Amino acid sequence: MTQPGRVFIGGPCSWNQIVQLDELPAATPHMQFADADWHTVGGTSAGKALHLAELGVPLTLGTALGDDEAGDRLRSLLGGVAGIELLAATVPGPSERHLNLMDRTGGRVSLYLSTPGAPSQADVAAAREALRSASVAVLDLAESSVPLLADARSAGVPVWTDIHDYDGRAAFHRPFIDAATAVFMNADKIGDPLAFAGSLVAGGATLVVCTLGADGAVAVDEHGVEHRVAAAAVPRIIDTNGAGDAFFAGVLAASLARPHDVPAALAAGAAQATRALGSRHLSPVLDAALG
């Protein structure tokens, strides 16, 4: 049975080490001093879940975690500290871990140190059941999310997806784009975001949003109408990781409360993004636990 207002999120959660640098390393052997470093929760699905939980949206987060120390930390922080309903498949071996090198302007090099194995068929069945009872399915780019696209379609559950820095050509992203009602991305590689957004709306999407960093975001709704929002002011940007996921969560939460009010949803997304930008973690919900 569908639970009104409930969101299912499927995708990656990781344990990250963040290293802040004056500038990203040049492609030559050298020595460089870090400005700061810390360990924290990572992963685009974790970021969206943290911010939706903060906004009071009921949700289930489906992911895969290893049977290692990193997996234990993620279970404790996401399910315990943040109070997220966590549907985490435990797989033998390591959890997903990243080393993120960050410069002062938000530039990032993300090194994948490990990735988890595939969940069991029982875990996949549990995720499918949770998805079918949701009002919205947020399916992030991951192999484990691919079969869930068809489940969402057959159950009539609208899909929201985040294709990040899609370049208009990468084949892996295409099934997510084709299945999605709402598509989010950034403008790093797409060229003309309005032309691309218009093509997706013509293909059946009801909302396409492209974030523009310090310039805010632009969106095209189901009627082909363009909307823009400025970036909300942040007294001090501490870390840019998770800002896009926070923006996504703000837009989704506002859309659940007031469907079709795109300007209000974009403004809510811009406001929520400041929550991530002002914290060294994906969300300030984790500040007390991780420092």
C-alpha positions in Angstrom: 0.0 0.0 0.0 1.3 3.4 -1.0 2.3 5.6 2.0 1.4 9.3 1.0 4.5 11.6 1.2 6.9 8.8 1.9 10.1 8.7 -0.2 12.3 5.8 -1.1 15.9 6.5 -1.8 18.1 3.9 -3.5 21.8 4.4 -4.0 25.3 4.8 -2.5 26.4 5.7 0.9 30.2 5.9 1.7 32.7 6.7 4.4 34.9 9.5 3.2 38.1 11.2 4.1 38.1 14.9 3.0 41.4 16.6 2.4 41.3 20.4 1.8 44.1 21.8 -0.3 45.0 25.3 -1.4 44.7 24.0 -5.0 44.2 20.5 -6.5 47.4 18.6 -7.2 49.2 19.1 -10.5 49.7 16.0 -12.7 53.4 15.7 -11.7 55.2 14.2 -8.7 55.5 16.7 -5.9 54.9 17.4 -2.2 51.9 19.4 -1.0 50.6 20.4 2.4 46.9 20.0 3.3 45.0 22.8 5.0 42.7 20.3 6.9 41.4 16.8 6.7 38.6 14.9 8.4 36.4 11.7 8.0 32.7 11.9 7.4 29.6 10.3 5.8 29.6 10.5 2.0 27.5 9.3 -0.9 24.8 11.2 -2.9 22.0 9.0 -1.5 23.2 9.6 2.1 23.2 13.3 1.4 19.7 13.4 0.1 18.4 11.3 3.0 20.1 13.4 5.6 18.5 16.6 4.3 15.0 15.1 3.7 15.1 13.7 7.3 16.0 17.1 8.6 13.0 18.6 6.7 10.7 16.0 8.3 10.0 13.9 5.2 9.4 10.3 6.0 11.8 8.1 4.0 13.5 4.8 3.6 17.1 4.7 2.5 18.1 1.5 0.6 21.8 0.9 0.2 24.5 -1.7 0.5 27.2 -1.5 3.3 30.1 -3.8 4.0 30.6 -5.9 7.2 33.5 -3.6 8.2 34.2 -0.7 10.5 33.1 1.9 7.9 29.8 0.1 7.5 29.2 0.1 11.3 29.9 3.9 11.4 27.5 4.5 8.6 24.7 2.5 10.2 25.2 4.3 13.5 25.3 7.8 12.0 22.5 7.4 9.5 20.2 5.2 11.3 21.0 6.3 14.9 22.1 9.9 14.9 20.1 11.1 11.9 17.1 8.8 12.6 16.8 7.6 9.0 14.9 4.4 8.3 17.8 2.4 6.9 17.3 -0.6 4.7 21.0 -1.5 4.4 22.0 -4.8 2.9 25.1 -6.1 4.6 27.5 -7.5 2.1 30.7 -9.4 2.9 33.8 -7.2 2.5 34.4 -3.5 2.4 31.9 -0.6 2.3 32.2 2.2 -0.2 35.0 4.6 0.8 36.3 7.7 -1.0 39.3 10.0 -0.6 38.1 13.5 -1.7 40.7 16.1 -2.5 39.0 19.6 -2.3 40.3 23.0 -3.3 39.1 26.4 -1.9 36.6 26.9 -4.8 34.9 23.6 -4.5 36.9 21.7 -7.1 37.1 18.0 -6.3 39.0 14.9 -7.2 37.2 11.9 -5.7 39.2 8.7 -5.4 37.2 5.5 -4.9 39.1 3.4 -2.3 36.6 0.5 -2.2 33.1 -0.4 -3.3 30.7 -2.9 -1.8 29.6 -6.2 -3.4 26.2 -6.9 -4.7 23.3 -7.3 -2.3 21.5 -10.7 -1.9 18.2 -11.4 -3.7 16.4 -11.1 -0.4 17.8 -7.6 0.1 16.8 -6.7 -3.4 13.3 -7.9 -2.8 13.1 -5.9 0.4 14.1 -2.7 -1.5 11.6 -3.4 -4.2 8.8 -3.7 -1.6 9.8 -0.5 0.1 9.9 1.3 -3.3 6.4 0.1 -4.2 4.9 1.6 -1.1 6.5 5.0 -1.6 5.0 8.1 -3.1 8.3 9.0 -4.8 11.4 7.0 -5.6 14.7 8.8 -5.7 17.0 6.5 -7.7 20.7 7.6 -7.8 23.3 6.4 -10.3 24.3 3.0 -9.2 24.2 -0.5 -10.6 21.9 -1.6 -7.7 19.3 1.1 -8.8 19.0 0.0 -12.4 16.5 -2.9 -11.8 14.5 -0.6 -9.5 13.7 1.7 -12.5 11.4 -0.9 -13.9 9.8 -1.6 -10.5 9.0 2.1 -10.1 7.5 2.2 -13.6 5.3 -0.9 -13.1 4.1 0.4 -9.7 3.4 3.9 -11.0 5.8 5.5 -8.6 7.4 8.7 -10.0 11.2 8.6 -10.2 13.4 11.5 -9.3 17.0 11.1 -10.3 20.3 13.1 -10.1 22.6 12.6 -13.1 25.3 15.0 -11.7 27.8 16.1 -14.4 26.2 14.2 -17.3 27.8 15.1 -20.6 24.9 14.2 -22.9 26.6 11.0 -24.1 27.3 8.6 -21.2 25.3 5.4 -21.8 24.9 4.5 -18.1 22.9 7.6 -17.3 20.3 7.0 -20.1 18.0 4.5 -18.4 17.7 6.8 -15.4 16.9 9.8 -17.6 14.3 7.9 -19.6 12.6 6.6 -16.4 12.6 9.9 -14.5 9.8 12.3 -13.9 12.2 14.8 -12.4 15.9 15.1 -13.5 18.6 17.1 -11.6 22.1 17.7 -12.8 24.9 20.3 -12.8 26.1 22.4 -15.7 29.7 21.2 -15.7 29.6 19.2 -18.9 26.2 19.6 -20.6 26.8 22.7 -22.7 23.4 24.5 -23.0 21.4 23.3 -20.0 18.2 24.9 -21.3 18.3 23.1 -24.6 18.9 19.8 -22.8 16.2 20.4 -20.3 13.7 21.3 -23.0 14.5 18.0 -24.8 13.8 16.0 -21.7 10.5 17.8 -21.0 9.5 17.1 -24.7 10.3 13.5 -23.9 7.9 13.3 -20.9 9.8 14.7 -17.9 7.8 17.1 -15.7 10.7 18.9 -14.1 14.4 19.3 -15.2 16.7 21.3 -12.9 20.3 22.3 -13.6 22.4 23.7 -10.7 24.8 26.5 -11.6 27.0 26.8 -8.5 27.3 30.3 -7.3 24.8 31.4 -10.0 22.0 29.4 -8.5 19.9 27.1 -10.6 17.7 27.0 -13.7 14.7 24.7 -14.3 12.2 23.9 -17.0 8.8 22.7 -15.9 6.3 20.3 -17.6 4.9 23.2 -19.7 8.3 24.3 -21.0 8.4 27.3 -18.7 11.9 28.4 -17.6 12.4 29.2 -13.9 15.6 30.6 -12.2 16.7 31.0 -8.6 19.7 32.8 -7.2 22.0 31.0 -4.8 21.1 31.8 -1.2 23.7 33.8 0.8 26.0 31.8 3.1 28.0 33.7 5.8 30.9 31.3 5.4 31.3 28.3 3.1 33.0 25.6 5.0 32.7 22.7 2.5 30.8 22.2 -0.8 30.3 18.5 -0.5 26.6 17.6 -0.4 25.3 21.1 -1.5 23.7 19.6 -4.6 22.0 16.8 -2.6 20.7 19.4 -0.1 19.3 21.4 -2.9 17.6 18.3 -4.4 16.1 17.5 -1.0 14.8 21.0 -0.5 13.1 21.0 -3.9 11.6 17.5 -3.3 10.3 18.3 0.2 8.7 21.5 -1.1 7.2 19.8 -4.1 5.6 17.1 -1.9 4.0 19.9 0.2 3.0 22.2 -2.7 3.0 20.3 -6.1 3.5 22.4 -9.2 4.9 25.5 -7.4 8.3 25.4 -9.0 9.5 28.8 -7.9 8.8 28.0 -4.2 10.5 24.6 -4.6 13.6 26.1 -6.1 13.8 28.7 -3.4 13.5 25.9 -0.8 16.3 24.1 -2.5 18.5 27.1 -2.5 17.9 27.6 1.2 18.5 24.0 2.1 21.8 24.0 0.1 23.2 26.6 2.6 22.8 23.9 5.4 25.4 21.7 3.6 27.7 24.6 2.6 27.9 25.8 6.3 29.0 22.4 7.6 32.1 20.3 7.1 29.7 17.3 6.8 26.9 16.5 4.3 24.5 17.9 6.8 24.9 19.8 10.1 22.7 17.0 11.6 26.1 15.2 11.9 28.1 18.1 13.4 27.7 17.1 17.0 28.5 13.4 16.4 31.5 14.0 14.2 32.8 17.5 15.2 
